[in-house]
Amino acid sequence: AQKVTQAQTEISVVEKEDVTLDCVYETRDTTYYLFWYKQPPSGELVFLIRRNSFDEQNEISGRYSWNFQKSTSSFNFTITASQVVDSAVYFCALSEADNYGQNFVFGPGTRLSVLP
Amino acid sequence: DGGITQSPKYLFRKEGQNVTLSCEQNLNHDAMYWYRQDPGQGLRLIYYSQIVNDFQKGDIAEGYSVSREKKESFPLTVTSAQKNPTAFYLCASRPDRGGRSPLHFGNGTRLTVT
């Protein structure tokens, strides 16, 4: 069965600090996809990144970076030099390759508060 | 611009009444989904549809019903049988049923039942 764990319920940092959001997943499939979403106070979930299980290359996009490690089943998300606008709930999610749309499993989310 | 429109943004109902939440997409996506989010919690799948005139129950379908008569529309009815209907409801879509496609979300409807 699939499962996504985000152990950090809430994190508070001061602006310009770096912060890492942890994500650990479980799946029996060899081919799967991992995602990160941002949910600002407005409520809409915004897609940030997708990573394929066969591509362990880390990715950087501006102040955002993602570290995918299959050996530890982790897909962590780091925000460098955090800003107040980064305050949101962040969700990690897992989707298996041939699930025909049924199982897009979300973690419980981590609420990030960036204080000025 | 393409996207998913959920309406209304806020909805108030009396206990015992059925209520229908609207979800329309112009992304030409095949698959559509309804999720429920309770305060401080993650998303739970209510129903999903991979194609017109077909839909499947998710993890918490009891007390809810859906229809998919058109590709663009996937309305959710919260019936009086749903014991705790007050929640934030999110509609999503996906280009196809393959696992690699990300979900695209609407802005959500916050339902309050008193």
Chai-1 contact restraints between the chains, C-beta under 6 A:
chainA,res_idxA,chainB,res_idxB,connection_type,confidence,min_distance_angstrom,max_distance_angstrom,comment,restraint_id
A,Y33,B,G99,contact,1.0,0.0,6.0,A-B,restraint_1
A,Y33,B,R100,contact,1.0,0.0,6.0,A-B,restraint_2
A,F35,B,P102,contact,1.0,0.0,6.0,A-B,restraint_3
A,G43,B,N107,contact,1.0,0.0,6.0,A-B,restraint_4
A,G43,B,G108,contact,1.0,0.0,6.0,A-B,restraint_5
A,E44,B,F105,contact,1.0,0.0,6.0,A-B,restraint_6
A,E44,B,N107,contact,1.0,0.0,6.0,A-B,restraint_7
A,L45,B,F105,contact,1.0,0.0,6.0,A-B,restraint_8
A,F47,B,P102,contact,1.0,0.0,6.0,A-B,restraint_9
A,R50,B,P102,contact,1.0,0.0,6.0,A-B,restraint_10
A,S95,B,G99,contact,1.0,0.0,6.0,A-B,restraint_11
A,E96,B,G99,contact,1.0,0.0,6.0,A-B,restraint_12
A,A97,B,G99,contact,1.0,0.0,6.0,A-B,restraint_13
A,N99,B,G99,contact,1.0,0.0,6.0,A-B,restraint_14
A,Y100,B,R97,contact,1.0,0.0,6.0,A-B,restraint_15
A,G101,B,A31,contact,1.0,0.0,6.0,A-B,restraint_16
A,G101,B,Q50,contact,1.0,0.0,6.0,A-B,restraint_17
A,G101,B,R97,contact,1.0,0.0,6.0,A-B,restraint_18
A,F104,B,L103,contact,1.0,0.0,6.0,A-B,restraint_19
A,F106,B,G42,contact,1.0,0.0,6.0,A-B,restraint_20
A,F106,B,L43,contact,1.0,0.0,6.0,A-B,restraint_21
A,P108,B,G42,contact,1.0,0.0,6.0,A-B,restraint_22
A,G109,B,G42,contact,1.0,0.0,6.0,A-B,restraint_23
